[in-house]
């Protein structure tokens, strides 16, 4: 289908540069362009090779990964956002070379470094200091100053521990000991967070770029239009479906908004949704892409490594939470369309499912193969490698999807570039992890939360929710999750909450920061495309996702939602109960069921929806009874009014 209102590529690029800074790169020409291309391709090929034929030793694999990433940061990201993007300064080239030297030192000297065992020499200290400084500057450029400041605060805390107040005081770490802990062992820069980036994350980001280049995004768009385009408020439902599926591939909420929003936002505006609501739908739908199986986001891979469980367990655990999230958003856009009397698109504007599948249906095979292999508990490394190979082979089945050498080059180069901000974020968060293990500050912060909540699980959850959202406002999701997994998740686990539920709780609310003003970047990006007010778009996005705010509480109180110690009867009953609760709260927030709710109806439904946070026979019966009673009551009143109108005529 051709959309006559499709947003121009110029506006897309402008919005992307403003709000999706992680994927906004320099574009130099000549020799420097060739150098960046060579580095990007070398990085991608290195990770493909090691995934297929065997990883290097742990610290060497991570060091090579960081060496590529640091060099690319200084070549791709200018020191200031206003700097020219068509050239690289001599200082940037120098920093890129120093990055290769300092981190390359670990690659080539790692055996000697390990043999020294906590006794670094002067060269070790110099190279370690240089690498840490370079990482801090790199994360400032590629991710933002907030994460760099947090890392520096933790470094200062490690050194000045004896001067800290109360429970935060510690004996302090000498400069020599600090460098040894952060640079010479897999604790700081080369922690498990960077290790996950150097194996699974980079591979699945590259897999995503191969899927994107093969044309899977167009297939998703056509299928969503064919399935939901004609329904009430169809374009908004298309936005929810395409953003959810595409978000699983892209892993970035802002990038997802710019990509899918260029198509869906004009359609929503055309049928009668406001500019702000159109942008809000796209932002809220794009946000949970990192919760959408099978690829999910970078944080999900780190969670699997942290918890020491198969990635397939993370995928399975995400199924019901993400279904509840999108049920809430889907219900809200449907109710808004009913309230405004909006219709869908005409049949002439929509593609046919049969034609879409005939043209590009084969591109679903790699996606489905990845799901099957992960659920069969093959390692993500194996699955990602063969997913890429299968995408190239399957795309060749039809001429219009066949990937050329240029397409493969683009996918490899773009995949490497998209990995850079994620990887540098994991490296900088590694400094925080290293300081936490060295000083015990994570335990101190956890005890402080427990003290403040007076040992109440509910109060602890509320505090952790607020902390997660506040941290998530200024940090990428992967950094937010790692920090909260270090500090907050263990606190929740002290209440005998399963570790998986505790980690999913902080992960979920870290994501929700994307649609929580005043810093709701995906919403502001969507406003840039829709022409609406950024602030109002942000508040509309928050309103759309409010029903989902109860979901993490549900899986803390009922871990079977995450398939923890579950029975199928329990999962189905709790899942249906939770979904009913989300639908009820959606009606309350939108103030509509089949007609506007009266004040007493709204209060009763709010009570019913909140009661279903903790599923049980009594609460479930109450919630379902309230929903059915008010539904039939409103139906009866509408029919009565219609009969009176007919009689009067």
N, C-alpha and C positions, 0 to 999 in steps of 0.2 A: 504494500500500500504506500502511496506517495502522500506525504503530509505537506500541504501547501504552506503551512505556518511553521515549518521546521526552523528552529533557531539557527542562525548563521554560525558557521565555523569560527568567524572572527569573534563573536560574542562568547562562544564556548571557550575559546583560547583566553580571552580577557578574564572571564570568570575563573578559569582554571589557574591562571597566574596569580590571581588575587587570593583565592581561598584554598587551592590545592597546592601549597608550596612544595610539598614533598615530590611532586612529579613535574615541577617547572624547572627545566634545565637550561643551561647555556646552549647556544647553537652556533659555535664558532665554525669557521670555514678553513679550508686548506689543510696544512700539516696537523694542526691541533685537532681538527675533526677526525682525521685518520688515527691519531693517537688515542682519542677517546673511544672510537669504534674498536680499535685493536684491543684496548684494555677491557672493554665491555664483553667482546666476543671471547677473549681469553678467560675472563672470569666465568662466563656461562659454560664454556667448553670444559674448563677445569672441574666444575661441579657436576656436569653431566658425566664426565669420565670417572670421577671418584665414586659417583653414585652407582655406576654400572660395573666398575671393575675393582672397587675396594677403596675405602677411605684411608687417608694418611693417619699417623698417630694423632691422638685427640688434640693436643695443643698445636701441632703443626697444621692440621686441617683448619682449625679456628684462626690461626695466625695468617695463613695464606688468604683466607676469606677476608679478614680484617685489612690486610695489606691492599688487596684490590679495592675494597670499599673506601678506605681512607683516600687513596690516590684519586679515585673517581669523584669523591665529594669535592675536593679542592679544584678539580678540573670542571666539574659540572655546576657547582653552586658558587655564585659570587659572594664576596665578603659582606656586601650590603645589597638589599633588595633593589635599590635604585641603580646599582652598577650596570654597566652595559653587558648585554648577554651575547654579544657577537664576538667577544674576544676573551682571552685568558691572560691575566697579568703575570709578570715575572715572579711576583711573590707567591701566587697560587701554584705556579710550576715548581717553585722551590719547596713549598709545603708538601706537594705531591711526592717529590723526590725524597724528602725527609721521612714521609710516611712509609715509603717502600724500604728505606734504610732501617728505620727504628723497629718496625714490625718484622721486616725480613730478617733482622738479627735473631729473632726467636725461631724463625723457620730453619735457619742454618746452624744455629748454636743451641738448639733445644736440648740435645743430649748433655752438653757441658753444663747448661743451666740446671738441668735436673740433678746432675751429679753434685753441684754445689750445695743443694739442699738447704736453702734458707740462709746461705752466706753469700750474698751478692757482692761482686767486685765493683769497681768504680765504673767500668763500661756498662755493666748491667743497670746500675743506678741511673747513669746518664740516658741510656736508651729507654728505660722504663719511664723516666720523667718526661722525656720528649714524646713518647707515645701517648701518655696520659694527656699532656697539654694539647696534642694534635687531635685527640678524640674529643676533647671538650670544645675545641674550636669547630671541629667538623659537625658535631651535633647541634651547635648553635646555628650553623649555616643551613643544614639539611632538615632539621626538625623544629628548632626554635630555642630561644634563650631560656625558656622555663626549665627544660630538662637539664640544660647545662648548669643552671644555677643550683638546681637540686643536687646534682652530682658534686659541685664545688662545696656546697654546704656540708655534705656528708664527709668529704675529704678533710675539710676544716675541723669537723667534729672528731674525726679519728685522731688528729694531731693534738687538738686542744682539749682532749677528754678530761684531764684533771681539773679544768676550770669550769666544767659544766655544772649546772645546779642539780641538786636532789638525785632522783633515780637515774638521771641521764649521765652522771659523772662516771668516768672510768679511768684506768691508769694511763691512758694515752699510748700512742704508737709512734716510735721514732720514724724519721724520714726513711731510713734504711729498711726498717721492718715493713713500713707501708708499701714501699716499692716492691719488696719481695712478695708480699701478699697479693698485690694487685697486678703484678706483671709477670712473675716467674712461676706461678702455679695456676691451675684452672679454677680460680676463685674470683678474680676481679675482671679485668678486660676479657679474659678467656673463660668466663664462667659458662654455666649450662645454657644461659640465655643466648650468648653468641654461638655456642655450639649448635643449638637448634636452628639458628639462622644459617649457619654454615653447612647444614645438611638438609633438613626438611623444608624450611621456609623458602630458601632460594630456589629449590627444585620446583615447588608448587607455584611460586610466582612465575617462573618460566613456563610451566605447564599452562597457567592461566593465559599468558600472552600467546601461546600457540593456539589455544582454543579460540581466543579472541580473533586472531588473524585468519583462522580457518573459516570464520563466518558463523560460529555458534551463536553469537549475540543477535544476529539477524534472525536466526531460527527461533530463538527465545522470544524475540519481539513479535514475530508473526504468529507464533502459537498463542501467546498471551492475547493478542488482538482477536484472533479467531475464537478463542474460548470465552473471553469476557467483554469484548468490545461492544456487543449489542445490548448488554444488560444495563440496568438502571445505574447511571453514573459510570458507565463502562470504562472510559479512559483512566479514571482514578484507580479502578481495579486492575487495569492493565499495568499501570505504574507500579502498583504493589507487587504484582507477579514478576514483571521484568526486573525490577530492582532487587527483589529477593534472589532470583536465580543468577542475575548478572553479578550481584554483590558477592556471591559465593566464589565467583571466579576472580573478581578484581581485588577484593579484600580491603578496599578503601572507600569510606562513605562519601567523601567529597568527590573523588574521582567517579564514583558510581552516579552521583547526582549530575555531574557535568555530562557524562556519557549518555545515560538513559533519559535524563531530564530534557535534553534538547529535543527529544521526540515526544515524550509524554506530557510535558507541561503545556505546550500549545494546544494539544487535544483537550486537556482538562479545561483550559480557559475557554475554548471554543464552545463547549456544551453548557457553560454557565457557572462553573466553579470560579471563585474569586482568585485573583493573582496570589494572594497570600496563602489561601488554602491549597491551591495547586502546588505551590512550592513546598508547603509543609508536608503534603502527601509524599512527594518525591523524597524529601529529606528523611522523613520517618521510615519510609520503606527501604531506603538505602542504608540506613544505620545498622539494621540487624543483619546485613549481608554477611558480616563476620561471624554471625551465629548460625549461618545457614550451611548445613552439610551439603556435599561431602568435604569441600575444601576448607570452608570456614576461614578464619583469619589467622594471622601469625601467632597470636596469643594462644590459640587452641593447641598448636604444636608444642609450645613451651609448657602448657599445662600438662600435656601427656608425659613429657620428660620429667617435669617436677614431681608428678605423682607416681611416676614409674609404672604407668598403665598403658595398654595398647591404644593407639590413636582411634581405633574402631570403637573403643569404649566412650571416648569423648564424643564421637559422631552420634552414637546411639543416645547418649545423655542429652544431646542438644535437640533431638527431634521434637519432643513435646514443648520445651520452652520456646523454641522458635515458632512452632505452630500456634502457641498461645499469643505470642507477640503479634504475629500477622493476622490472627483472628480478630484481635482488638482493632488493629488499623483497618482491616477489611470491613468490619462491622461499622466503624465510625464513618468511613467514606460512603457506605451504602445508606446509612441513616441520614447523612447530610444530603445526599441526592434525593432521597424520599421527601425530606423536609422542604427542599427547594423545588421539587417537582421536575428534576432533571431526567433526561433520557440518555440512551447510549448512542453509538454511531450507527449509521445506516449500513445495511448489508453490502452496498456498493463500495463502501470505504474499507471493507475488511478483506483480508486474505482468506483463502480456503485452507483448512487444516491439511487436506489431502495434498494440495499443491505445495504447501510449505514443507511437509514431510518428504514429498517426492524430490524436492529440490535440494534440501539440506538435512533430511532426517538422519542420514548416516553419521552426521557429526555428533549425534547423541551417544554413539557407541563408546568413544573414549571416556566420556563422562560416566556412563553406566559401568564401564569396566573398572574405573577407579573405585566406585562405590562397592562393587562386588569384591574386589581384591582387598580393600581395606576391611570390609566386614569378615573376610576370610582370615584376617589378622596377618596379612603380609605387611612387612615394614613400610612406612611411608616412603622411605628411600627407594625401595624396589618399585612401589606403586607409582611414584612420581616419575621415575626414569622411564618405565614402560608406558606410562600415560602419554608422555611426550612423543615417544616413538610411534605409538598407536595413532596419535592425532595426525602425524605426518602421513602415515600409511592410509588411514581411513579417508583423509581429505582428498587423496589421489583417486578415489573411486569415481568422482565426478569432475568434469573439466572446470566447472565454475567454482569449485571449492579447492581445487588442487593447489598446494603450496609450492611456489617457485623458490629458487635459491634466494631471491631477494626477500620473499616472505619469511623464510627460515632465518635469514640474517636479521631481519627486523625483530622477530620474536625473541631471538637470543639476546640481541642488543637491548631491547626494551625491557626484557625480563631482568637483565643484570642491573640496568638503571633503576628499575622500580624496587629492586632489593636494597639499594644503597641506603635510603632513609630508615628502613626497618632494621637493617643490620647495624647501622651506627647507633640507633636507639638502644639496641640490645647491648652493645659494647659499653655505652655510657651507664646504662642501668646496672651493668656488671660491676661498675665502680661502687654503686650503692650497695649491691649484694656483698661485695668484698668487705666494705666497711662494716656492714651489719654482722657478718660472721666474725670479723676481727674484734668488734667492740661489744656485741650483744645488744645494740640499740633497738633491734627489732623486738626483742623480748621486753625491753623497757617500755617501748611504745604500746605494745600489746597490754602490758600490765596497767598502763595509764588508762587505756580504753576501758578495761575491766573495772578499774576503780571508779571511773566516771559513771559507768552504767550500773554500778552497785550489784553486779552479778546477775542482772536481768538479761535473758536472751533477747527479748524483744527490743529493749533499749540498746543493746549491743548491735543488733542488726540495723537499727535506725541510724546509729552513729557511724557504722561502717558504710552504710548506704550514702550518707552525706559526705563522708571522706572520699569515697569512691567517685562520686559525681564531681566534687570539687577538684580532685586530682585529674580526673579525666577531661576537664575543661581545657587544660593547658597542655596536655601531653597526648602523644599517640597511644592508641589502645594497648599496644604491646608493652610500652613502658609503664602505663597505668597498671596493667595486670601484674607485671613482675614486681613492682613496688608493693602493691596490695597483697600479693601472694606471700611476700616476705613479712609484711607487718600485720595485716588485718585477718587474712584467712586462718592463720593458726589460732587467733583469738576466738573466732566462731567455732572452730573445731574443739575448743576446750569445753564446750557445752555438749559434748558427745554427738555433735553434728558430723556426718560423714565428710571426710576431706574433700571428696568430689563436689558435694553440695556447697561447702564453704568456698571453694575456689570458683565454682560457677556463680555464686552470689556476687563476689567482687568483680568477676569478669563481666557479668551482665550489667551491673550498674556503672562500670567503667565505660561500657558502650553507650549507656543512656545519657552520658554527659554530652554526646554529640547533638542531642536535641533538647538540651537544658540551657536556656538563656542564663546569663548574658553572653556566654561563649558557646554558640551552637553553629559551628563552622559549616556543616552540610546545609543547614537551614539558610544561612546567609548566602551560600553558593546558589541554592535554589532560587532565592529572591533575586539574585543577579540575573538569572535566566528568565524569571517570570515577570520582572519589573515591579514586584511588590515591595512593601516595606520589610526590610531585613528583620527589624525587631518584632513586628507583628507576625511575620512568617515563623520566627523562632517560637513565639508563644503558641501559635497554632500547631506547630510540630509537637511541642510538649503536650498540648491538650490531646492530640491524636494518640500519643503513646502513654498517657496516664494509666489506662487500664493495665498496661504491661508492667507497671511499677509494683503490682502485687505478686507478679509471677515468681520472683526470687524468694519471697517469703513462703510461697507455696512449696517450693522444693526444699527449703530448709525444714519446714514442719512435716513435709511428706516426701522424703527422698525417693520414693518409688517413681515419682515423675521423671527422675534421672536414671531410672532402671537400676537403682541401688537396692539390693536385697529385695527384689521384686517378685511378684507373681503376676501373670498376665491378667488375671481378674482384677487384681489390685491396681495395676497400671491403667487398665481401661476405665475402671470406675473413677479413679482419682483424676485421670486425664479429662474425662467428660465433665466431672464436677468442676475442675479448674476452668475448662472452656466455658461452661455455663456462667461461672463467676465473672470471667472477662467480658462476656457478652452483656451481662447485667450492668456492669460498671460502664461499659461503652454507652449503653442507653442512658444511664444517669448523666454522664458527662455531656453527651449530645442533647440531652433533655428531650428524647424522642423514642418511641417504640413503634406503634403504628399511627400515633398522633402525639402531639406535645404532651409531656407529663405534667400533671398538676403537682403542687408542692408536696402534698402528702404522699403521692405516688413516688416521687423522686426520693423522699426520705426513706420510705419503706424499701425501695429497691437498692438504695445505697447500703442500708443495713444488711440486706440479703446478700449483696455482692461481697461485702467485707467478711461476712460470716463464712463464706466459702473459701477463704484463705486457708483454713485448716479443714480439709474434707472430713466428713463424718456423716453418719446416717441422719442425725438431727439437723445439722446445718445444711446438708444437701437437700433434704426434704423441704426445709423452710425456703431455701433459695429458689428451687424449682417451682414450688407452689406459688410463691410471690410472682415470679415471672409469668407463669401461666394465668394466674388470676388477673393481673393487670393487663395482659395481652387480650384476654377474652372480654374484660371489662371495657377496654378501649374499642374493641371490635363492636361490641354491643352498642356503645354510645354512638359510634360512627353510623352504624346501620339505622339506629333510632333517628338520628339527625337526618339521614338521607330519606327515610320514610316520611318524616315531617315535611321536608322540602318538597317531595313529590306530591303530598297531600295538599300543600298550600298552592302548588301550581295548578 
